[in-house]
Amino acid sequence: MSTAKKDYKKITTKSLIDMKAQGEKISMLTAYDYTMAKIVDSAGIDVILVGDSASNVMAGHETTLPITLDQMIYHASSVVRGADRALVVVDLPFGSYQSDPKEALRSSIRIMKESGGHAVKLEGGKEIKESIKKILNAGIPVMGHLGLTPQSIYKFGTYTVRAKEEQEAIKLIEDAKLLEKLGCFALVLEKIPAKLAQQIAESISIPVIGIGAGSGVDGQVLVIHDMLGMNNEFSPRFLRRYMNLYEGMTSAISQYVTDVKSSDFPNEKEQY
């Protein structure tokens, strides 16, 4: 049962841990540019994720793999300039941390120095523990990500629900506890059974933020383009559309085209 919302002037990693301890749910959305970040931040979001999902919704790629570190820094710096209250977490893109802990640290330092972001997010558990340790030892906050890890899509071969089998579920629990032990301040669980997600959230002290992981976790995250209905081709079970901007925007643009061609726009009041 979530308690009443506390008025945090500025959200920090400690704020999120306090929220979990107090039973307050954590709200998280993606943003990739200054204007959207200002809107999301002013609406009271706790965490803005500059996700590598920018590869999909901003650049039109089929997967998150093509986006580069330079591109993530560009998006993150734009978001940071628009966020006054929210904690800004930045995804480390594919290829910037998996192979070498030193490369992981260099990538994280670049994100923190060049974008002004507040923390980084990495996908994986035991396989990347040395990279996580290296980043944390440098004083950079790390958010983990387990379950469906989109950067590993070609390994899995599908975006289906993860950890339905006992062996994978056991590994997921072990990885979550490892991330907590290493010092991660929070963890995202993507597209796993709700009962398993709740079990993990109750077994570790750091906040667990779910996407397609049920309501028994400490918070929720969605891609802003999905929840606002800007992307009408993506309809997973876990998505709730709070608006249908695709229809609203296409209707408005179509009306603009009509008004321009008919010389209705601009009218006498809309000119100098």
LUMBANU-403288 format. One record per atom (N, C-alpha, C): x, y, z; residue in one letter. Coordinates in steps of 0.05 Angstrom, whole numbers, padded with zeros to 5 digits, always signed. Each point is the difference from the previous one (the first is absolute). Layout:
# residues N
XYZa
...
# end
This chain:
# residues 272
+00017-00024+00000m
-00017+00024+00000m
+00018+00025+00000m
-00003+00016-00020s
+00017+00024-00003s
-00010+00022+00019s
+00019+00015+00012t
-00007+00022+00017t
-00003+00025-00017t
-00007+00022+00014a
-00003+00026-00014a
+00026+00009-00011a
-00001+00014-00023k
+00024+00010-00013k
+00014+00021+00017k
+00026-00002+00003k
+00016+00019+00015k
+00010+00021-00020k
+00002+00025+00008d
+00009+00021-00017d
+00031+00002+00000d
+00012-00013-00019y
+00030+00002-00003y
+00006+00023-00019y
+00017+00019+00009k
+00008+00022-00017k
+00018-00010-00023k
+00017-00019+00007k
+00018-00012-00020k
+00002-00030+00005k
-00005-00016-00020i
+00002-00029+00003i
+00029-00009-00002i
+00009-00016+00019t
+00027-00011-00001t
-00003-00030+00002t
+00023-00014-00002t
-00001-00029+00004t
-00009-00007+00028t
+00007+00016+00020k
-00009-00004+00027k
-00031+00004+00002k
-00010+00019-00014s
-00029+00005+00000s
-00015-00026-00008s
+00010-00014-00020l
-00013-00024-00010l
+00000-00022+00021l
+00023-00003+00013i
+00002-00020+00021i
-00018+00007+00023i
-00003+00026+00007d
-00018+00009+00021d
-00029-00006-00008d
-00007+00004-00026m
-00027-00005-00010m
-00007-00029+00005m
+00018-00018-00007k
-00005-00028+00004k
-00005-00006+00030k
+00017+00011+00017a
-00002-00005+00028a
-00027+00010+00011a
-00010+00022-00011q
-00025+00012+00009q
-00024-00010-00015q
+00004-00018-00019g
-00023-00011-00014g
-00011+00018-00022g
+00015+00021-00008e
-00009+00017-00022e
+00010-00010-00027e
-00019-00004-00018k
+00007-00010-00027k
+00016+00021-00015k
+00018-00010-00017i
+00018+00016-00016i
-00010+00002-00029i
-00002+00024-00010s
-00009+00004-00028s
+00024+00006-00018s
+00001-00013-00023m
+00023+00003-00018m
-00010-00001-00029m
+00009+00019-00016l
-00006+00000-00029l
+00025+00007-00016l
+00000-00007-00025t
+00022+00008-00017t
-00004+00028-00011t
+00022+00012-00007a
+00000+00025-00016a
+00026+00001-00015a
+00000+00014-00022y
+00024+00000-00017y
+00008+00028-00010y
-00017+00020+00007d
+00006+00027-00009d
-00008+00021+00021d
+00008+00024-00003y
-00004+00022+00019y
-00030+00005+00005y
-00015+00003-00021t
-00028+00008+00003t
-00016-00021+00015t
+00004-00026-00008m
-00015-00021+00013m
+00009-00003+00029m
+00026+00004+00005a
+00010-00002+00028a
-00012+00022+00017a
-00003+00024-00010k
-00013+00021+00016k
-00029-00007+00007k
-00014-00011-00019i
-00028-00007+00004i
-00002-00023+00021i
+00016-00021-00004v
+00000-00023+00018v
+00008+00009+00028v
+00021+00016+00002d
+00010+00009+00026d
-00021+00017+00015d
-00012+00019-00015s
-00020+00018+00013s
-00025-00015+00008s
-00005-00023-00011a
-00024-00017+00007a
+00005-00015+00026a
+00025+00000+00010g
+00006-00013+00026g
+00012-00027-00001g
+00011-00008-00023i
+00013-00027-00002i
+00024-00001+00019i
+00005-00024+00010d
+00023-00003+00019d
+00026-00005-00015d
-00001-00017-00021v
+00024-00008-00015v
-00005+00003-00029v
+00018+00013-00014i
+00000+00001-00029i
+00022-00019-00010i
-00008-00019-00016l
+00019-00018-00012l
+00006+00009-00029l
+00025+00006-00005v
+00009+00005-00028v
+00007-00027-00010v
-00020-00014-00011g
+00003-00028-00008g
+00013-00003-00027g
+00013-00023-00003d
+00010-00007-00027d
-00023-00007-00019d
-00025+00001+00011s
-00024-00002-00017s
-00002+00023-00019s
+00016+00021+00004a
+00003+00022-00019a
+00007-00011-00028a
+00014-00022+00000s
+00007-00014-00025s
-00025-00007-00016s
-00021-00008+00015n
-00025-00008-00013n
-00018+00024-00006n
-00007+00015+00021v
-00021+00020-00003v
+00010+00026-00011v
+00026+00006+00002m
+00011+00025-00011m
+00014-00004-00027m
+00013-00023-00003a
+00016-00005-00025a
-00013-00020-00019a
-00020-00015+00010g
-00014-00019-00018g
+00014-00026-00004g
+00019-00007+00017h
+00013-00026-00003h
-00018-00022+00011h
+00005-00024-00009e
-00016-00023+00009e
+00007-00009+00028e
+00025+00004+00008t
+00010-00008+00027t
+00014+00024+00013t
+00008-00004+00025t
+00015+00021+00014t
+00030-00002-00006t
+00009-00019-00014l
+00029-00005-00004l
+00014+00022-00015l
-00011+00013-00021p
+00016+00019-00016p
+00007+00026+00014p
-00014+00008+00021i
+00005+00026+00011i
+00028+00001+00012i
+00014+00023-00003t
+00028+00002+00009t
+00002+00015+00026t
+00023-00001+00012l
+00005+00015+00025l
-00002+00030-00005l
+00010+00010-00022d
-00002+00028-00007d
-00029+00009-00002d
-00016-00017-00013q
-00029+00007-00003q
-00014+00000+00027q
+00007-00019+00018m
-00012-00001+00026m
+00007+00025+00016m
+00025+00009-00002i
+00009+00024+00014i
-00015+00024-00010i
-00005+00001-00027y
-00015+00022-00011y
-00029+00001+00011y
-00013-00023+00000h
-00027-00001+00011h
-00001+00007+00030h
+00020-00012+00015a
+00001+00005+00029a
+00004+00029+00007a
+00019+00013-00014s
+00005+00028+00006s
-00024+00017-00006s
-00015-00006-00020s
-00025+00014-00006s
-00020-00003+00022s
-00003-00024+00011v
-00019-00006+00021v
+00009+00014+00026v
+00025-00002+00007v
+00010+00013+00024v
-00006+00029+00001v
+00002+00014-00023r
-00006+00029-00001r
-00030+00005+00005r
-00017-00020-00003g
-00029+00005+00003g
-00010-00011+00027g
+00016-00013+00016a
-00009-00013+00024a
+00010+00015+00025a
-00018+00010+00017d
+00008+00014+00024d
-00002-00018+00025d
-00021-00017+00001r
-00005-00016+00024r
+00007-00030-00003r
-00005-00011-00023a
+00003-00029-00004a
+00029-00009+00000a
+00004-00025+00009l
+00026-00013-00003l
+00002-00009-00029l
+00022+00006-00013v
+00004-00007-00028v
+00019-00024-00002v
-00010-00023-00009v
+00016-00024-00004v
+00004-00005-00029v
+00025-00007-00008v
+00007-00002-00028v
+00009-00029-00006v
-00012-00012-00020d
+00008-00027-00009d
+00028+00001-00012d
+00017-00019+00008l
+00024-00006-00014l
-00007-00016-00025l
+00007+00009-00024p
-00009-00015-00024p
+00016-00025-00005p
-00011-00017-00016f
+00013-00025-00007f
+00028+00004-00010f
+00019-00016+00010g
+00027+00002-00009g
+00018+00019+00016g
-00012+00014+00019s
+00015+00021+00015s
+00009-00010+00027s
-00008-00025+00008y
+00007-00009+00026y
+00003-00031+00003y
-00009-00015-00019q
-00001-00029+00003q
+00027-00014-00001q
+00018+00010-00017s
+00025-00015-00005s
+00022+00006+00020s
+00000+00023+00011d
+00024+00009+00016d
-00009+00019+00022d
+00005-00007+00026p
-00007+00018+00022p
+00012+00028-00003p
+00024+00002-00011k
+00013+00026-00004k
-00016+00017-00021k
-00009-00014-00021e
-00017+00014-00020e
-00026+00008+00012e
-00011-00017+00018a
-00025+00007+00014a
+00003+00025+00016a
+00022+00002+00014l
+00006+00024+00016l
+00004+00025-00017l
+00015-00003-00022r
+00004+00022-00018r
-00026+00010-00011r
-00018-00018-00008s
-00026+00007-00011s
-00017+00015+00021s
+00001-00010+00024s
-00016+00012+00022s
+00010+00028+00007s
+00026+00003+00001i
+00012+00026+00005i
-00008+00020-00021i
+00001-00008-00025r
-00008+00018-00022r
-00029+00009+00003r
-00017-00019+00007i
-00029+00007+00004i
-00003+00020+00022i
+00013-00005+00023m
-00003+00018+00023m
+00012+00027-00005m
+00024+00001-00013k
+00013+00026-00005k
-00013+00016-00022k
-00007-00014-00022e
-00008+00014-00024e
-00030+00006-00001e
-00016-00016+00015s
-00029+00004-00001s
-00011+00012+00026s
+00015-00004+00022g
-00011+00009+00026g
-00020-00018+00012g
-00003-00024-00011g
-00019-00020+00011g
+00008-00007+00028g
-00019-00012+00015h
+00004-00006+00028h
+00007-00029+00006h
-00004-00018-00019a
+00005-00028+00004a
+00000-00014-00027a
+00011-00025-00001v
-00001-00016-00024v
-00015-00026+00005v
-00010-00012-00021k
-00014-00025+00001k
+00013-00020-00018k
+00004-00025+00010l
+00012-00021-00015l
-00018-00025+00000l
+00000-00015-00022e
-00015-00024-00002e
+00017-00024+00008e
-00010-00018+00018g
+00014-00024+00006g
+00007-00003+00029g
+00008-00025+00008g
+00006-00006+00027g
+00029-00008+00004g
+00004-00025+00007k
+00026-00011+00007k
+00020+00005-00023k
-00009-00002-00025e
+00018+00003-00023e
+00014+00027-00001e
-00012+00020+00011i
+00012+00027-00002i
+00007+00011+00028i
+00003-00017+00020k
+00005+00010+00027k
+00026+00016+00002k
+00021-00008-00015e
+00025+00015+00002e
-00003+00028-00011e
-00016+00003-00021s
-00005+00026-00011s
-00015+00017+00020s
-00020-00012+00013i
-00016+00015+00020i
+00018+00009+00023i
+00017-00018+00010k
+00018+00006+00022k
+00018+00023-00008k
+00011+00000-00024k
+00018+00020-00009k
-00014+00028-00001k
-00024+00000-00010i
-00016+00025-00001i
-00006+00011+00028i
-00010-00018+00017l
-00007+00008+00027l
+00024+00009+00016l
+00023-00012-00004n
+00024+00008+00014n
+00009+00028-00008n
-00009+00010-00023a
+00006+00027-00008a
-00020+00020+00010a
-00020-00010+00016g
-00020+00018+00012g
-00023+00006-00018g
-00004-00016-00021i
-00022+00004-00019i
-00023-00019+00008i
-00024+00011+00005p
-00023-00017+00007p
-00008-00018-00023p
-00008-00025+00006v
-00008-00019-00020v
-00027-00011+00006v
-00017+00000-00020m
-00026-00014+00000m
+00003-00025-00017m
-00009-00022+00011g
+00001-00026-00014g
-00024-00004-00018g
+00001-00021-00016h
-00022-00006-00018h
+00001-00030-00006h
-00021-00015+00009l
-00001-00029-00003l
-00027-00008-00013l
-00002-00025-00007g
-00024-00010-00013g
+00004+00001-00030g
-00019+00011-00014l
+00004+00005-00029l
+00020+00023-00003l
+00022-00006-00012t
+00021+00020-00004t
+00002+00004-00030t
-00012+00022-00010p
-00001+00004-00030p
+00026+00000-00014p
+00022+00007+00013q
+00026+00000-00013q
+00009-00029-00007q
-00013-00019+00013s
+00007-00029-00005s
-00021-00013-00018s
-00015+00016-00015i
-00023-00011-00016i
+00009-00022-00019i
+00023+00002-00012y
+00008-00021-00019y
+00009-00026+00014y
+00007+00003+00026k
+00006-00024+00016k
-00026-00014+00006k
-00020+00015+00009f
-00026-00012+00008f
-00016-00007-00025f
+00001+00016-00021g
-00015-00005-00024g
-00029+00008+00001g
-00009+00012+00022t
-00028+00007+00003t
-00003+00020+00023t
-00021+00016-00001y
-00006+00019+00022y
-00021-00012+00019y
-00002-00026+00001t
-00020-00013+00017t
+00008+00002+00030t
-00019-00006+00017v
+00004+00001+00029v
+00023-00017+00008v
+00018+00010+00018r
+00023-00014+00009r
-00006-00013+00028r
+00018-00019+00007a
+00000-00013+00027a
-00025-00015+00006a
-00013-00011-00020k
-00023-00017+00006k
+00009-00028+00009k
+00024-00008-00009e
+00011-00026+00008e
+00015+00003+00027e
+00000-00021+00016e
+00011+00001+00027e
+00030+00008+00000e
+00016-00011-00019q
+00028+00005+00000q
+00006+00029-00005q
-00014+00012-00019e
+00005+00028-00006e
-00010+00018+00022e
-00022-00008+00013a
-00011+00015+00023a
+00020+00000+00023a
+00012-00023+00006i
+00020-00001+00021i
+00024+00018-00006i
+00009+00000-00025k
+00022+00017-00007k
-00007+00030+00003k
-00025+00006-00007l
-00009+00027+00002l
+00000+00010+00029l
-00009-00017+00018i
+00000+00007+00028i
+00029+00003+00010i
+00018-00018-00008e
+00028+00002+00008e
+00013+00026-00011e
-00006+00006-00025d
+00011+00025-00012d
-00010+00025+00014d
-00026+00000+00008a
-00011+00023+00014a
+00014+00004+00026a
+00004-00021+00015k
+00014+00002+00026k
+00029+00008-00004k
+00012-00009-00022l
+00028+00008-00006l
+00002+00030-00006l
-00019+00010-00015l
+00000+00029-00007l
-00003+00016+00025l
-00018-00009+00018e
-00003+00014+00026e
+00027-00001+00016e
+00012-00023+00001k
+00025-00003+00015k
+00023+00017-00012k
+00001+00002-00026l
+00021+00016-00013l
-00003+00029+00006l
-00025+00009+00005g
-00005+00028+00006g
-00017+00016-00018g
-00014-00014-00019c
-00019+00014-00017c
-00022+00013+00017c
-00009+00024-00008f
-00020+00014+00016f
-00029-00008-00007f
-00003-00013-00023a
-00027-00008-00009a
+00003-00021-00022a
-00023-00012-00007l
+00000-00021-00020l
-00026+00001-00016l
+00003-00002-00026v
-00023-00003-00018v
-00004-00030-00007v
-00025-00009+00003l
-00007-00027-00008l
-00019+00002-00024l
+00007-00011-00023e
-00016+00003-00024e
-00012-00027-00008e
-00026+00001-00003k
-00016-00022-00013k
+00006-00027+00013k
-00006-00002+00026i
+00003-00026+00014i
-00026-00005+00015i
-00006-00024+00009p
-00025-00006+00014p
-00002+00018+00025p
-00025+00009+00005a
-00005+00019+00022a
+00007-00011+00027a
-00006-00026+00005k
+00006-00012+00026k
+00030-00001+00005k
+00016-00006-00021l
+00029+00000+00003l
+00011+00028+00005l
-00011+00020-00014a
+00009+00027+00004a
-00006+00010+00029a
-00023-00007+00010q
-00007+00007+00028q
+00018-00014+00020q
+00006-00025-00006q
+00018-00015+00018q
+00028+00013+00001q
+00010+00009-00023i
+00026+00013-00001i
-00002+00027+00015i
-00021+00016-00005a
-00003+00026+00013a
+00000-00003+00030a
-00013-00021+00010e
-00002-00004+00029e
+00025-00011+00012e
+00018-00011-00017s
+00024-00013+00011s
+00025+00018+00000s
-00002+00023-00013i
+00023+00018+00000i
-00008+00028+00010i
+00020+00015+00009s
-00006+00026+00013s
-00001+00023-00020s
+00012-00004-00024i
+00000+00022-00020i
-00026+00000-00016i
-00008+00023-00010p
-00025+00001-00015p
+00000-00017-00026p
-00022-00012-00005v
-00004-00016-00025v
-00021+00013-00016v
+00007+00009-00024i
-00018+00014-00018i
-00007-00019-00023i
-00026-00004-00004g
-00008-00020-00020g
-00010+00012-00026g
+00003-00015-00021i
-00014+00005-00025i
-00010-00027-00011i
-00025-00004+00002g
-00011-00026-00006g
+00006-00020+00021g
+00002+00009+00025a
+00008-00018+00023a
-00020+00002+00022a
-00025+00009-00005g
-00021+00000+00020g
+00001+00023+00019g
-00018+00000+00020s
-00003+00022+00018s
+00014-00004+00027s
+00012-00023+00004g
+00013-00006+00026g
+00028+00010+00003g
+00009+00017-00018v
+00026+00012+00001v
-00002+00028+00011v
+00023+00014+00002d
+00001+00026+00013d
-00006+00024-00018d
-00002-00004-00026g
-00006+00021-00018g
-00004-00010-00028g
-00006+00018-00018q
-00006-00008-00028q
+00014+00019-00019q
+00007-00011-00024v
+00012+00016-00021v
-00013-00008-00026v
-00005+00021-00017l
-00010-00005-00027l
+00015+00019-00019l
+00000-00007-00025v
+00011+00018-00021v
-00021+00021-00006v
+00009+00025+00001i
-00019+00023-00002i
-00016-00001-00026i
+00013-00008-00022h
-00015-00001-00026h
-00021-00021+00000h
+00003-00021+00016d
-00020-00021+00001d
-00023+00008+00018d
+00005+00011+00023m
-00022+00007+00019m
-00017+00024-00010m
+00013+00017-00016l
-00015+00022-00011l
-00014-00006-00027l
+00004-00025-00009g
-00013-00008-00025g
+00011+00012-00025g
+00026+00008+00001m
+00013+00011-00024m
+00008-00023-00018m
+00006-00023+00012n
+00008-00024-00015n
-00024-00019+00000n
-00015-00002-00022n
-00024-00016+00000n
+00004-00028-00010n
+00026-00007-00005e
+00006-00027-00010e
+00008-00019+00022e
+00003+00010+00025f
+00010-00016+00022f
-00021-00003+00021f
-00010-00024+00005s
-00022-00004+00018s
+00003-00024+00018s
+00021-00001+00017p
+00004-00023+00018p
-00021+00001+00022p
-00004-00022+00014r
-00020-00001+00021r
+00005+00020+00022r
+00026+00005+00006f
+00006+00017+00023f
-00004+00030-00005f
-00005+00008-00025l
-00001+00028-00007l
-00028+00011+00005l
-00002+00022+00015r
-00024+00015+00002r
+00004+00027-00015r
-00017+00006-00019r
+00002+00025-00015r
-00017+00021+00014r
+00014+00021+00008y
-00014+00022+00015y
-00011+00021-00019y
+00010+00000-00025m
-00011+00017-00021m
+00003-00014-00026m
-00013+00011-00021n
+00004-00010-00027n
+00010+00023-00017n
+00026+00007+00005l
+00011+00023-00014l
+00004-00005-00030l
+00003-00026-00008y
+00003-00005-00028y
-00024+00010-00016y
-00024-00006+00009e
-00024+00009-00014e
-00003+00030+00003e
+00005+00011+00024g
-00003+00028+00005g
+00019+00017-00016g
+00025-00009-00002m
+00020+00015-00015m
-00004-00002-00030m
-00007-00024-00010t
-00004-00002-00029t
-00025+00016-00008t
-00020+00001+00017s
-00024+00016-00006s
+00007+00030-00001s
+00016+00009+00020a
+00008+00028+00000a
+00017+00007-00024a
+00019-00017-00007i
+00018+00006-00023i
-00016+00000-00026i
-00019-00019-00002s
-00017-00001-00024s
-00017+00025-00003s
-00010+00010+00023q
-00015+00025-00001q
+00017+00023-00008q
+00025+00001+00010y
+00019+00021-00008y
+00005+00000-00030y
+00004-00024-00011v
+00004-00002-00029v
-00024+00011-00015v
-00024-00007+00009t
-00024+00009-00013t
-00002+00031+00002t
+00006+00011+00024d
-00002+00029+00004d
+00020+00015-00017d
+00024-00011-00003v
+00021+00013-00016v
-00008+00000-00030v
-00010-00022-00009k
-00007-00003-00029k
-00024+00016-00007k
-00018+00004+00020s
-00024+00016-00006s
+00003+00030+00006s
+00024+00007+00009s
+00007+00028+00007s
-00015+00009+00025s
-00010-00019+00016d
-00013+00007+00025d
+00020+00007+00021d
+00025-00011-00002f
+00021+00007+00018f
+00024+00012-00015f
+00010+00023+00009p
-00009+00016+00023p
-00023+00018-00007p
-00017+00006+00021n
-00021+00020-00005n
+00010+00028+00008n
-00018+00020+00000e
+00009+00027+00004e
+00012+00004+00028e
-00010-00014+00020k
+00010+00003+00027k
+00027-00015+00004k
+00008-00016-00019e
+00025-00016+00002e
+00022+00011-00018e
-00001+00025-00006q
+00021+00012-00016q
+00006+00029+00011q
+00022+00012-00009y
+00009+00026+00009y
-00006+00021-00021y
# end
